[in-house]
Amino acid sequence: MKINAYLNFDGTCEQAFNFYAGVLGGKIEAMIRYDEMPEGGDWPKESAKNIMHTMMRIGDNVLMGSDAPQPYFKKAQGMTVAINVDTPEEAERIFAALSNDAESVMMPLGETSWAQRFSMFTDKYGTPWIVNCPKPM
């Protein structure tokens, strides 16, 4: 069994995933638009070019997402996508890129009792992130 995050967007899924792929070194393996679905569907015309489903592979991990058509879109709440890295330098690089133009930064990147580097923020696309570089045990 594998568990992965599935992110919802309000028309910015393609932009967000292209950005995440660049920052995280991911490979987008699927990006399907609503108007490409063989099943069709009763989607609003303005959603036709939005993303119905995307999947990005980052090493052994998968991140998925879509543009949720209105009125179904809800901002992420009660969850965070956590990134765990091995070096403070990698944490600094990822934090700098993902938090650029962030919606909010709850905890800037810094040292904590458990981590060499740790941060919590919501990026410009509304995705909440944690970047963690743990201290050696």
TAGI-V787998 format. One record per pair of residues at least 12 apart in sequence whose C-alpha atoms are under 7 Angstrom apart, sorted by the first residue. I is the first residue (numbers start at 1). J is the second residue. If there is no record, write none. Layout:
i:I j:J
i:I j:J
//
This chain:
i:4 j:62
i:4 j:63
i:5 j:63
i:5 j:64
i:6 j:63
i:6 j:64
i:6 j:65
i:7 j:64
i:7 j:65
i:7 j:66
i:8 j:65
i:8 j:66
i:8 j:67
i:8 j:68
i:8 j:73
i:9 j:66
i:9 j:67
i:9 j:68
i:9 j:73
i:10 j:67
i:10 j:68
i:10 j:73
i:11 j:50
i:11 j:67
i:12 j:67
i:13 j:51
i:13 j:65
i:13 j:66
i:13 j:67
i:14 j:51
i:16 j:125
i:23 j:94
i:23 j:97
i:25 j:58
i:26 j:56
i:26 j:57
i:26 j:58
i:27 j:56
i:27 j:57
i:27 j:58
i:28 j:55
i:28 j:56
i:28 j:57
i:29 j:55
i:29 j:56
i:29 j:57
i:30 j:54
i:30 j:55
i:31 j:51
i:31 j:53
i:31 j:54
i:31 j:55
i:32 j:51
i:32 j:52
i:32 j:53
i:32 j:54
i:33 j:48
i:33 j:49
i:33 j:50
i:33 j:51
i:33 j:52
i:34 j:47
i:34 j:48
i:34 j:49
i:34 j:50
i:34 j:51
i:34 j:52
i:35 j:48
i:35 j:49
i:47 j:69
i:50 j:67
i:51 j:66
i:51 j:67
i:52 j:66
i:52 j:67
i:53 j:65
i:53 j:66
i:54 j:66
i:75 j:126
i:76 j:127
i:80 j:128
i:80 j:129
i:80 j:130
i:81 j:128
i:81 j:129
i:81 j:130
i:82 j:129
i:82 j:130
i:82 j:131
i:83 j:130
i:83 j:131
i:83 j:132
i:84 j:131
i:84 j:132
i:84 j:133
i:85 j:132
i:85 j:133
i:86 j:133
i:87 j:133
i:88 j:116
i:88 j:117
i:88 j:133
i:91 j:117
i:91 j:131
i:91 j:132
i:91 j:133
i:95 j:131
i:98 j:123
i:99 j:121
i:99 j:123
i:101 j:124
i:102 j:122
i:102 j:123
i:102 j:124
i:103 j:122
i:103 j:123
i:103 j:124
i:103 j:126
i:104 j:121
i:104 j:122
i:105 j:120
i:105 j:121
i:105 j:122
i:106 j:120
i:106 j:121
i:107 j:119
i:107 j:120
i:107 j:121
i:108 j:120
i:114 j:134
i:114 j:135
i:115 j:132
i:115 j:133
i:115 j:134
i:115 j:135
i:116 j:133
i:116 j:134
i:116 j:135
i:117 j:132
i:117 j:133
i:118 j:131
i:118 j:132
i:118 j:133
i:119 j:131
i:119 j:132
//
